[in-house]
Amino acid sequence: MKFFTSLLLAVQAGIHCALAQDDTVIYTDSASGIVFNTWAPSPSVTVGLALPSNALTTDATEFIGMITCQGKGWCGVSMGGGMNENLLLLVYPQDGAVLTSLRWAENYQLPGLYTGDAKLTQVSSAVNSTHYSVIFRCQNCFQWQQGTSEVGKVSTSEGYLVLGWCFATASPGGASCPNTLTVQQHATQGLFAAPLTDAVVHSEYPAWAAKATSVVTGKC
């Protein structure tokens, strides 16, 4: 049961030139008013970000995110690009809701739960016959620490991020509880560069972040 299997290998091979250079598309969620920079590194996965107003000069530790995926399986994002020793987020549809699980891997097998101080709260989610989507606030998700020694971060002030993504068609096992689910290896995966411009930072960020009030835990 592997997860983001080839991402770290790609980085280690130094093939940054082969990263997907997806065009940035601005998307406004009509219900919440949140404005996202979005990237579609795959026809099956779209990722969006909105950042605090000072994120291009002072490294942000949190963000408002949007993930939209095709089908009824699961998909995931690595905050640091590769699988190992980076904060991982897994999302999937279950009983009309979208469940999430923050994960951590030190080798190429099913990642365990992330035990650091990251916190994810949802603004909204949607599930239909073809796609599922979730809008969320992720606090302490651009810096991470697992245990006493594994520390990492990304820098928004550098003007770009390298994120990892994966997509799976098979639904997780034990899906009602995201803390104890199991997943089979994803079908596709990759890395993409997310340039951060003035359009990704917003003075409205505090008001948007305040909309993230739902803690969706599933049935554990």
Residue pairs with C-beta under 8 A, 6 or more apart in sequence:
1 109
1 110
1 182
1 183
1 184
1 185
2 108
2 109
2 110
2 185
2 186
3 76
3 83
3 88
3 90
3 103
3 105
3 108
3 109
3 110
3 111
3 166
3 183
3 185
3 186
4 76
4 78
4 82
4 83
4 88
4 105
4 164
4 166
4 186
4 189
5 83
5 108
5 185
5 186
5 189
6 189
7 78
7 81
7 82
7 83
7 164
7 166
7 189
7 190
7 191
8 81
8 82
8 83
8 84
9 82
10 18
10 82
10 190
10 191
11 81
11 82
11 162
11 191
12 82
16 162
16 193
19 162
19 191
19 192
19 193
20 41
20 190
20 191
20 192
20 193
21 192
21 193
22 39
22 40
22 41
22 192
22 193
23 39
24 37
24 38
24 39
24 194
24 195
24 197
24 199
25 37
25 38
25 39
25 40
26 35
26 36
26 37
26 38
26 199
27 35
27 36
27 38
27 48
27 66
28 34
28 35
28 36
29 35
29 36
29 66
29 123
29 124
29 135
31 124
32 123
32 124
32 135
32 208
32 211
33 204
33 208
34 50
34 64
34 66
34 123
34 135
34 208
34 211
35 50
35 199
35 202
35 204
36 48
36 49
36 50
36 64
36 66
37 48
37 49
37 50
37 194
37 196
37 197
37 199
37 200
38 46
38 47
38 48
38 49
38 66
39 46
39 47
39 48
39 192
39 194
40 46
40 47
41 47
41 165
41 190
41 191
41 192
42 165
42 167
42 188
42 190
43 70
44 69
44 70
44 71
44 75
44 167
44 188
45 67
45 68
45 69
45 70
45 75
45 165
45 167
46 66
46 67
46 68
46 69
47 65
47 66
47 67
47 77
47 163
47 165
47 192
47 194
48 65
48 66
48 67
48 68
49 63
49 64
49 65
49 66
49 161
49 194
49 196
49 200
50 63
50 64
50 65
50 200
50 202
50 205
50 208
51 60
51 63
51 64
51 156
51 196
51 200
51 201
51 202
51 205
52 60
52 62
52 201
52 202
52 205
52 206
53 201
53 202
53 203
53 205
54 60
54 201
55 156
55 157
55 196
55 200
55 201
56 156
56 157
56 159
56 196
56 198
56 201
57 157
58 157
59 142
59 143
59 153
59 154
59 155
59 156
59 157
60 142
60 156
61 139
61 140
61 141
61 142
61 143
62 137
62 138
62 139
62 140
62 141
62 142
62 209
63 137
63 138
63 141
63 142
64 123
64 135
64 136
64 137
64 138
64 205
64 208
64 209
64 212
65 77
65 135
65 136
65 137
65 138
66 133
66 134
66 135
66 136
67 75
67 77
67 89
67 91
67 133
67 134
68 131
68 132
68 133
69 75
69 91
69 131
69 132
69 133
69 167
70 130
70 131
70 167
71 130
71 131
71 169
72 93
72 132
72 169
72 171
73 92
73 167
73 168
73 169
73 170
73 171
73 187
74 90
74 91
74 92
74 168
74 170
74 171
74 172
74 183
75 90
75 91
75 92
75 165
75 166
75 167
75 168
75 186
76 88
76 89
76 90
76 91
76 103
76 165
76 166
76 186
77 88
77 89
77 163
77 164
77 165
78 86
78 87
78 88
78 89
78 163
78 164
78 165
79 86
79 87
79 88
79 89
79 141
79 142
79 144
79 154
79 163
80 86
80 87
80 152
80 154
80 162
80 164
81 162
81 163
81 164
81 191
82 164
83 105
83 108
83 111
83 164
84 105
84 106
84 107
84 108
85 104
85 105
85 106
85 146
85 150
85 152
86 144
86 152
86 164
87 102
87 104
87 114
87 116
87 118
87 141
87 144
87 152
88 102
88 103
88 104
88 105
88 111
88 114
89 100
89 101
89 102
89 103
89 120
89 138
89 141
90 100
90 101
90 102
90 103
90 178
90 183
91 98
91 99
91 100
91 101
91 132
91 134
92 98
92 99
92 132
92 171
92 172
92 175
93 99
93 127
93 132
94 175
94 176
94 218
95 176
96 127
97 125
97 127
97 216
97 218
98 122
98 125
98 126
98 127
98 132
98 133
98 134
98 216
99 175
99 178
99 216
99 218
100 120
100 122
100 134
100 136
100 178
100 216
101 113
101 178
101 179
101 181
102 113
102 114
102 118
102 120
102 141
103 111
103 112
103 113
103 114
104 111
104 112
104 113
104 114
104 115
104 116
104 144
104 146
104 150
105 111
105 112
106 150
110 182
110 183
113 179
114 144
114 146
115 146
115 147
116 140
116 144
116 145
116 146
117 140
117 145
118 138
118 139
118 140
118 141
118 144
119 138
119 139
119 140
120 136
120 137
120 138
120 139
120 141
121 136
121 137
121 139
121 212
121 213
121 214
121 215
122 134
122 135
122 136
122 137
122 212
122 214
122 215
122 216
123 135
123 136
123 137
123 208
123 211
123 212
123 214
124 134
124 135
124 214
125 132
125 133
125 134
125 135
125 216
126 132
126 133
126 134
127 133
135 212
136 212
137 209
137 212
142 153
142 154
142 156
143 152
143 153
143 154
144 150
144 151
144 152
144 153
145 151
145 152
154 161
156 196
159 195
159 196
159 197
160 193
160 194
160 195
160 196
161 193
161 194
161 196
162 191
162 192
162 193
162 194
163 191
163 192
163 194
164 189
164 190
164 191
165 189
165 190
165 191
165 192
166 186
166 188
166 189
166 190
167 186
167 187
167 188
167 189
168 183
168 184
168 185
168 186
168 187
169 187
170 183
170 184
172 181
172 182
172 183
173 181
173 182
173 183
174 180
174 181
174 182
175 181
175 218
176 218
176 219
176 220
177 218
177 219
177 220
178 217
178 218
178 220
179 218
179 220
180 220
202 208
